[in-house]
Amino acid sequence: MGDSFRDQLAEDSRFLREERRLDTELVDKIILQLNRIYPQILTDKEATKFRDLDVPTSVRLGELLTHLQGKGEEACKEFYRALHLHVEEVYFSLPTRLRLRDSSHPFKHPRVYQQRYVLNDRGPLFFLSCFSIAVGMALLYYYSEAKVTRGSRALGMAALGLGRKTREVLIWYTEENLMK
């Protein structure tokens, strides 16, 4: 995002060459502004060359962009300023401007992720352990205190397939209720 104006212009060049809204008149306005206000960027001789009507507008614009990139950072910056002044709708639809806008408002334009429906990445053992804990809790609920003395063997048998910690909790719960 910290691209220089030269890098941005290199990225936007293809878009600008193909843009239909940049007609001959608008390109001439941009050239004249660069020539009149910043003659160190675009001399009279260079401006005359880029305003030659015998050359198609897209070719003249391409040559102008290449020339400005060669002139340096300040020339590219002034081109963007002229483009913003004369053709605002094209300026705001440049690829670099769209990228900057999207990155500055991440919630306004949500990104689409490829792995959108992944529930977890821990694997089947994690699922089985969670499931066994849920089954254990359901059994504890089902065999409440009134039925624990009668169903203690079932709880003890259910504890066999569970993990060590869960087994200890189940056995502790059944033993405590048997002693009452």
C-alpha positions in Angstrom: 0.0 0.0 0.0 3.0 2.3 0.3 3.6 2.2 -3.5 5.2 5.1 -5.1 3.3 7.1 -7.7 5.6 5.6 -10.4 4.7 2.1 -9.3 1.0 3.0 -9.2 1.2 4.5 -12.7 2.9 1.4 -14.0 0.0 -0.7 -12.6 -2.7 1.7 -13.9 -1.2 2.2 -17.4 -3.0 -0.7 -19.0 -6.4 0.4 -17.5 -5.8 4.0 -18.7 -4.9 2.9 -22.2 -8.1 0.9 -22.5 -10.4 3.4 -20.8 -13.0 4.7 -23.3 -13.9 7.7 -21.2 -10.4 9.2 -21.8 -11.1 10.7 -25.2 -8.9 13.0 -27.2 -10.2 16.2 -25.6 -9.6 14.9 -22.0 -6.1 13.7 -22.9 -5.3 17.1 -24.4 -6.5 18.8 -21.2 -4.2 16.7 -19.1 -1.3 17.3 -21.4 -1.9 21.0 -21.5 -2.1 21.2 -17.7 1.1 19.3 -17.3 2.8 21.6 -19.9 1.5 24.9 -18.6 1.7 24.4 -14.8 4.8 22.1 -14.8 6.9 22.9 -17.8 9.8 21.0 -16.2 7.7 17.8 -16.4 6.4 18.4 -20.0 8.1 20.8 -22.2 6.4 22.6 -25.2 8.1 20.3 -27.7 7.0 17.1 -25.7 3.5 18.5 -25.3 3.2 19.1 -29.1 4.4 15.5 -29.7 1.8 14.0 -27.4 -1.0 16.2 -28.8 -0.5 15.0 -32.4 -4.0 14.2 -33.7 -2.6 11.9 -36.4 -1.6 9.3 -33.7 -4.5 7.4 -32.0 -5.4 8.6 -28.5 -4.6 5.3 -26.8 -1.1 5.3 -28.4 -0.4 8.9 -27.4 -1.6 8.2 -23.9 0.6 5.1 -23.6 3.6 7.1 -24.8 2.8 9.9 -22.3 2.5 7.5 -19.4 5.9 5.9 -20.3 7.4 9.3 -20.6 6.1 10.4 -17.2 7.4 7.2 -15.5 10.8 8.1 -16.9 10.6 11.6 -15.6 10.2 10.4 -12.0 8.0 10.4 -9.0 6.9 14.0 -9.1 5.8 13.8 -12.8 3.6 10.7 -12.0 2.1 12.5 -9.0 1.2 15.5 -11.1 -0.4 13.3 -13.7 -2.6 11.8 -11.0 -3.5 15.3 -9.8 -4.5 16.3 -13.4 -6.5 13.2 -13.9 -8.3 13.7 -10.7 -9.1 17.3 -11.7 -10.3 16.6 -15.2 -11.8 13.1 -15.1 -12.7 12.3 -11.5 -14.8 9.2 -12.4 -11.9 7.6 -14.1 -9.5 8.6 -11.3 -11.7 6.8 -8.7 -12.0 3.7 -10.9 -8.3 3.1 -11.2 -7.1 -0.3 -10.0 -4.8 1.2 -7.4 -7.5 3.5 -6.1 -10.0 0.6 -5.8 -7.3 -1.5 -4.0 -6.6 1.3 -1.5 -10.3 1.9 -0.9 -11.0 -1.8 -0.3 -8.1 -2.2 2.1 -9.1 0.9 4.1 -12.6 -0.4 4.6 -12.3 -4.2 5.4 -15.8 -4.4 6.8 -17.4 -2.6 3.9 -16.1 -5.1 1.3 -15.7 -8.4 3.1 -13.2 -10.8 1.6 -14.2 -14.2 0.4 -12.2 -17.0 1.9 -11.7 -20.3 0.1 -12.2 -22.5 3.2 -15.4 -21.0 4.2 -17.2 -24.0 5.6 -14.4 -25.5 7.7 -15.9 -26.3 11.2 -12.6 -27.1 12.9 -9.1 -28.2 11.9 -8.4 -30.5 14.9 -9.4 -33.8 13.2 -11.6 -36.7 14.1 -10.1 -37.5 17.5 -11.1 -34.0 18.7 -14.6 -34.7 17.5 -14.8 -38.1 19.2 -13.6 -36.7 22.5 -16.1 -33.9 22.4 -18.8 -36.4 21.5 -17.9 -38.7 24.3 -18.0 -35.9 26.8 -21.4 -34.9 25.5 -22.6 -38.6 25.9 -21.2 -38.7 29.4 -22.9 -35.6 30.4 -26.2 -36.9 28.9 -25.8 -40.1 30.9 -25.2 -38.1 34.1 -28.3 -36.1 33.5 -30.4 -39.1 32.6 -29.3 -41.0 35.7 -30.0 -38.3 38.2 -29.5 -38.8 41.9 -32.7 -40.8 42.4 -31.7 -43.4 39.8 -27.9 -43.5 40.5 -27.9 -46.5 42.8 -29.7 -48.6 40.3 -27.8 -47.4 37.2 -24.3 -47.2 38.6 -23.2 -50.2 36.6 -24.3 -48.6 33.4 -22.4 -45.5 34.2 -19.4 -47.5 35.1 -19.6 -49.3 31.8 -20.0 -46.1 29.9 -16.8 -44.8 31.5 -14.8 -47.5 29.9 -14.8 -45.9 26.4 -14.0 -42.4 27.6 -10.8 -40.5 28.2 -9.0 -40.7 31.6 -10.2 -37.4 33.0 -13.8 -38.0 31.9 -13.7 -41.6 33.3 -12.4 -40.3 36.7 -15.3 -37.8 36.8 -17.9 -40.4 36.0 -16.6 -42.9 38.5 -16.2 -40.3 41.2 -19.8 -39.2 40.6 -21.2 -42.8 40.8 -19.2 -43.7 43.8 -20.2 -40.5 45.7 -23.9 -41.2 45.1 -23.6 -44.9 46.0 -22.2 -43.9 49.4 -25.2 -41.8 50.2 
